[in-house]
């Protein structure tokens, strides 16, 4: 058990991932690539690669998939000292395919180890010793006990003065938008950094009028980082709002993980002492690099790659 608490902590479900090569459909695939993915662990890897101290915790099955995830996260420099590999329980699985040019994901996560998380599993001293706790709406959707665990972790963080970052990460295959509103909106009220996408906000607030949504966000105590407003990101606080254009990608290969790349860059920027606007620029660069390779987290950049683009340094090819 490590004694030092990382600056950034996050937790949730990380699953084994299987997908056909060359963007084929699952039904006709002769073989599958194996990897793993999870919004929170993607963010942890991304922030670690950008030079931050990061911890991820959660429950994995004590099976080959859970062991592989545990080892790879540790190999990426993420503290997994509070992660649990639970005997007799299974790691969740997801299968990804391309159908008629659209991404389709199939989940096999019911009764997974992560869905059985409960508040008693939390190391509260670990949580209260960090600088930022990052949570997502995915964990809220897994089960009632997982939802209770998120709110317990946030309550402990708030009591200790730890900043809370919240990405709603709506997954409507896991729950309905009506149920999501009951828990996502109250948690947004507790966050210090709220990182929704514009499409998510339209569903959550039941309007596509930007001025109405902006007025609601200004009622929050959080700084809201709204992604995807006309190829821009909006930074909305109580007093004002600013719009930052996306950093353009040279090519788009796979958009999976772009949001997690943005989030890890933003949080890394905050931990490095940047303003929210400066951190958004870092997040935008990170997200743009992620979409130029295939995979959930494999293309997450290191600090040198991001800094080179932030400072417009010349790229030396060879």
C-alpha positions as CSV (number, residue, x, y, z in Angstrom):
1,X,0.0,0.0,0.0
2,X,1.4,3.3,-1.0
3,X,1.6,6.0,1.7
4,X,1.6,9.0,-0.6
5,X,-1.8,9.8,-2.1
6,X,-1.7,10.8,-5.8
7,X,-2.9,14.3,-6.8
8,X,-5.7,12.9,-9.0
9,X,-8.0,10.0,-8.1
10,X,-10.7,8.4,-10.1
11,X,-12.7,5.2,-10.0
12,X,-15.2,3.2,-11.9
13,X,-15.6,0.2,-14.2
14,X,-12.9,-0.9,-16.5
15,X,-13.8,-3.7,-18.9
16,X,-12.0,-6.1,-21.2
17,X,-12.5,-5.0,-24.8
18,X,-12.8,-7.1,-27.9
19,X,-13.1,-5.8,-31.5
20,X,-12.6,-7.1,-35.0
21,X,-9.7,-5.9,-37.0
22,X,-10.1,-3.4,-39.9
23,X,-13.5,-2.1,-38.6
24,X,-15.4,-5.3,-39.5
25,X,-18.6,-6.4,-38.0
26,X,-18.6,-8.9,-35.1
27,X,-20.9,-11.4,-37.0
28,X,-18.4,-11.9,-39.8
29,X,-15.2,-11.6,-37.9
30,X,-12.8,-14.5,-37.8
31,X,-10.7,-13.1,-34.9
32,X,-10.9,-10.4,-32.3
33,X,-8.3,-8.0,-30.9
34,X,-8.3,-7.9,-27.1
35,X,-7.7,-4.8,-25.0
36,X,-9.5,-2.9,-22.3
37,X,-11.3,0.4,-21.8
38,X,-13.1,2.5,-19.2
39,X,-13.7,6.2,-19.1
40,X,-12.1,6.6,-15.7
41,X,-9.0,4.4,-16.3
42,X,-8.6,6.2,-19.7
43,X,-8.5,9.5,-17.9
44,X,-6.0,8.1,-15.3
45,X,-3.6,6.9,-18.0
46,X,-3.9,10.1,-19.9
47,X,-3.1,12.3,-16.9
48,X,-0.2,10.0,-15.9
49,X,1.3,10.3,-19.4
50,X,1.1,14.1,-19.0
51,X,3.2,13.9,-15.9
52,X,0.6,13.9,-13.1
53,X,0.4,11.5,-10.1
54,X,-2.8,9.5,-10.6
55,X,-4.6,6.7,-8.8
56,X,-7.4,4.5,-10.1
57,X,-9.4,2.2,-7.9
58,X,-12.4,0.0,-8.4
59,X,-13.4,-3.6,-8.5
60,X,-12.2,-6.1,-11.1
61,X,-12.8,-9.8,-11.3
62,X,-10.0,-12.1,-10.1
63,X,-9.8,-13.5,-13.7
64,X,-7.4,-13.2,-16.6
65,X,-9.1,-10.0,-17.8
66,X,-8.9,-8.3,-14.4
67,X,-5.3,-9.3,-13.9
68,X,-4.3,-7.9,-17.3
69,X,-6.1,-4.6,-16.7
70,X,-4.5,-4.3,-13.2
71,X,-1.0,-4.9,-14.6
72,X,-1.3,-2.6,-17.6
73,X,-2.6,0.3,-15.5
74,X,0.2,-0.2,-13.0
75,X,2.6,-0.3,-16.0
76,X,1.3,3.1,-17.2
77,X,2.3,4.7,-13.9
78,X,-1.2,4.7,-12.4
79,X,-1.4,3.8,-8.7
80,X,-3.7,0.8,-8.3
81,X,-2.9,0.1,-4.6
82,X,-6.6,0.5,-3.7
83,X,-8.0,-1.4,-6.7
84,X,-9.6,-4.7,-5.8
85,X,-9.5,-8.1,-7.6
86,X,-12.4,-9.9,-6.2
87,X,-12.4,-13.8,-6.1
88,X,-15.5,-15.3,-7.5
89,X,-16.6,-12.2,-9.4
90,X,-16.1,-11.3,-13.1
91,X,-14.6,-8.5,-15.0
92,X,-17.1,-6.8,-17.3
93,X,-16.7,-7.3,-21.1
94,X,-17.5,-5.1,-24.0
95,X,-17.5,-5.8,-27.8
96,X,-17.1,-3.1,-30.3
97,X,-17.9,-3.2,-34.0
98,X,-18.5,-0.9,-37.0
99,X,-22.0,-1.2,-38.4
100,X,-22.9,0.7,-41.6
101,X,-20.1,3.2,-40.7
102,X,-21.5,3.7,-37.2
103,X,-19.9,2.5,-34.0
104,X,-21.8,-0.1,-32.0
105,X,-20.8,-1.3,-28.5
106,X,-22.3,-4.4,-26.8
107,X,-21.9,-4.6,-23.0
108,X,-21.7,-7.7,-20.9
109,X,-21.4,-6.1,-17.5
110,X,-24.4,-7.2,-15.5
111,X,-23.3,-8.6,-12.1
112,X,-19.7,-7.6,-12.8
113,X,-17.4,-6.9,-9.9
114,X,-17.6,-3.2,-10.6
115,X,-21.4,-3.2,-10.4
116,X,-21.1,-4.6,-6.9
117,X,-19.1,-1.7,-5.5
118,X,-20.4,-0.3,-2.3
119,X,-19.5,2.5,0.0
120,X,-17.8,0.2,2.5
121,X,-15.2,-0.6,-0.2
122,X,-13.9,3.0,-0.1
123,X,-10.6,4.0,1.5
124,X,-11.8,7.4,2.7
125,X,-8.3,8.5,3.9
126,X,-7.0,7.9,0.4
127,X,-9.8,10.0,-1.1
128,X,-9.5,12.9,1.3
129,X,-5.7,13.1,0.7
130,X,-5.9,13.9,-3.0
131,X,-6.3,17.2,-4.8
132,X,-9.0,16.3,-7.3
133,X,-11.5,13.4,-7.3
134,X,-12.8,12.6,-10.8
135,X,-16.1,10.7,-11.2
136,X,-18.4,9.9,-14.1
137,X,-22.1,9.2,-14.7
138,X,-21.2,5.7,-16.0
139,X,-20.5,4.5,-12.4
140,X,-23.8,6.1,-11.3
141,X,-25.6,4.0,-13.9
142,X,-24.1,0.6,-13.0
143,X,-26.2,-0.2,-10.0
144,X,-27.7,1.3,-6.8
145,X,-24.7,0.3,-4.7
146,X,-22.3,1.7,-7.2
147,X,-24.3,5.0,-7.3
148,X,-24.2,5.1,-3.5
149,X,-20.4,4.6,-3.7
150,X,-20.0,7.6,-6.0
151,X,-22.0,9.9,-3.7
152,X,-20.2,8.7,-0.6
153,X,-16.8,9.3,-2.2
154,X,-17.9,12.8,-3.4
155,X,-19.3,13.6,0.1
156,X,-16.0,12.6,1.7
157,X,-14.0,14.7,-0.8
158,X,-16.2,17.8,-0.4
159,X,-15.9,17.6,3.4
160,X,-12.1,17.5,3.1
161,X,-11.9,20.4,0.7
162,X,-10.9,18.1,-2.2
163,X,-12.0,19.4,-5.7
164,X,-14.6,17.2,-7.5
165,X,-14.6,16.8,-11.2
166,X,-17.7,15.2,-12.8
167,X,-18.2,14.1,-16.4
168,X,-21.8,12.9,-16.9
169,X,-20.7,10.5,-19.7
170,X,-24.3,9.5,-20.5
171,X,-24.7,5.9,-21.6
172,X,-28.3,5.4,-22.5
173,X,-27.8,1.7,-23.0
174,X,-27.3,1.6,-19.2
175,X,-30.2,3.7,-18.1
176,X,-32.9,6.0,-19.4
177,X,-32.4,9.8,-19.6
178,X,-35.3,10.2,-17.1
179,X,-33.4,8.1,-14.5
180,X,-30.1,9.8,-15.4
181,X,-31.5,13.2,-14.6
182,X,-32.4,12.2,-11.1
183,X,-28.7,11.6,-10.2
184,X,-26.6,13.4,-12.7
185,X,-28.1,16.9,-12.1
186,X,-27.8,16.7,-8.3
187,X,-24.2,15.5,-8.6
188,X,-23.4,18.4,-11.0
189,X,-24.5,20.7,-8.2
190,X,-21.7,19.3,-6.0
191,X,-19.0,19.4,-8.6
192,X,-16.2,22.0,-8.8
193,X,-15.6,21.1,-12.5
194,X,-18.5,19.9,-14.6
195,X,-17.5,18.5,-18.0
196,X,-20.6,17.7,-20.1
197,X,-21.0,17.5,-23.8
198,X,-23.5,19.9,-25.5
199,X,-25.5,16.9,-26.7
200,X,-25.7,15.6,-23.2
201,X,-26.9,19.0,-21.8
202,X,-29.7,19.1,-24.4
203,X,-31.0,15.8,-23.0
204,X,-30.4,16.6,-19.4
205,X,-32.1,20.1,-19.5
206,X,-34.6,19.2,-22.2
207,X,-33.9,22.2,-24.4
208,X,-31.6,23.0,-27.4
209,X,-31.5,26.7,-26.5
210,X,-27.9,27.6,-25.6
211,X,-28.9,30.6,-23.6
212,X,-31.3,28.6,-21.5
213,X,-28.7,26.0,-20.8
214,X,-26.0,28.6,-20.1
215,X,-28.3,30.3,-17.5
216,X,-28.8,26.9,-15.7
217,X,-25.0,26.2,-15.7
218,X,-24.3,29.7,-14.2
219,X,-26.5,28.7,-11.3
220,X,-24.0,25.9,-10.4
221,X,-21.0,26.5,-8.2
222,X,-18.9,24.6,-10.7
223,X,-16.9,25.8,-13.6
224,X,-18.7,24.1,-16.5
225,X,-16.7,22.9,-19.5
226,X,-19.1,22.3,-22.3
227,X,-17.7,20.3,-25.2
228,X,-19.0,20.3,-28.7
229,X,-20.7,23.7,-29.2
230,X,-20.1,24.4,-32.9
231,X,-16.6,22.9,-32.9
232,X,-15.7,24.7,-29.8
233,X,-15.6,24.3,-26.0
234,X,-17.3,26.8,-23.7
235,X,-16.0,27.6,-20.3
236,X,-18.9,28.8,-18.2
237,X,-18.6,30.3,-14.7
238,X,-21.0,32.3,-12.6
239,X,-19.8,35.6,-14.0
240,X,-19.0,35.0,-17.6
241,X,-18.3,32.5,-20.4
242,X,-15.6,32.0,-23.0
243,X,-15.4,30.0,-26.1
244,X,-12.3,28.1,-27.2
245,X,-12.1,26.6,-30.7
246,X,-11.2,22.9,-31.0
247,X,-7.6,22.1,-31.9
248,X,-8.0,20.6,-35.3
249,X,-6.8,17.0,-35.9
250,X,-4.7,16.2,-39.0
251,X,-6.8,13.1,-39.6
252,X,-9.6,11.3,-37.8
253,X,-9.2,7.5,-37.5
254,X,-11.2,6.7,-34.4
255,X,-13.2,9.1,-32.2
256,X,-13.5,6.6,-29.3
257,X,-11.6,8.0,-26.3
258,X,-11.6,11.6,-27.5
259,X,-13.6,12.8,-24.6
260,X,-11.4,11.0,-22.1
261,X,-8.3,12.5,-23.8
262,X,-9.8,15.9,-23.4
263,X,-10.7,15.3,-19.8
264,X,-7.3,14.0,-18.8
265,X,-5.7,17.0,-20.5
266,X,-8.0,19.4,-18.8
267,X,-7.4,17.9,-15.3
268,X,-3.6,17.7,-15.9
269,X,-3.7,21.4,-16.8
270,X,-5.6,22.3,-13.6
271,X,-3.1,20.3,-11.6
272,X,-0.2,22.1,-13.4
273,X,-1.7,25.5,-12.2
274,X,-3.3,26.5,-15.5
275,X,-6.5,28.5,-15.6
276,X,-9.6,26.6,-16.8
277,X,-9.3,28.3,-20.2
278,X,-5.6,27.3,-20.5
279,X,-6.5,23.8,-19.3
280,X,-9.2,23.5,-22.0
281,X,-6.6,24.3,-24.7
282,X,-4.4,21.5,-23.3
283,X,-7.4,19.2,-23.3
284,X,-8.3,20.1,-26.8
285,X,-4.8,19.2,-28.1
286,X,-4.9,15.9,-26.2
287,X,-8.3,15.0,-27.5
288,X,-7.2,15.8,-31.1
289,X,-4.2,13.5,-30.9
290,X,-6.4,10.6,-29.5
291,X,-8.7,10.5,-32.6
292,X,-5.7,10.0,-34.9
293,X,-5.1,6.4,-33.8
294,X,-7.4,3.5,-33.1
295,X,-8.2,2.4,-29.5
296,X,-9.6,3.7,-26.3
297,X,-6.4,5.0,-24.6
298,X,-3.5,3.8,-26.7
299,X,-3.1,7.2,-28.5
300,X,-3.2,9.3,-25.3
301,X,-0.2,11.6,-25.7
302,X,2.7,12.3,-23.4
303,X,3.6,15.8,-22.2
304,X,6.3,16.4,-24.9
305,X,3.8,15.7,-27.7
306,X,1.2,18.1,-26.2
307,X,3.7,20.8,-25.3
308,X,5.1,20.7,-28.9
309,X,1.7,21.6,-30.2
310,X,0.7,24.1,-27.5
311,X,3.9,26.1,-28.2
312,X,3.8,25.6,-32.0
313,X,7.3,24.2,-32.0
314,X,8.4,22.8,-35.4
315,X,7.8,19.0,-35.7
316,X,11.1,17.2,-36.6
317,X,10.1,14.2,-38.6
318,X,13.6,12.7,-39.0
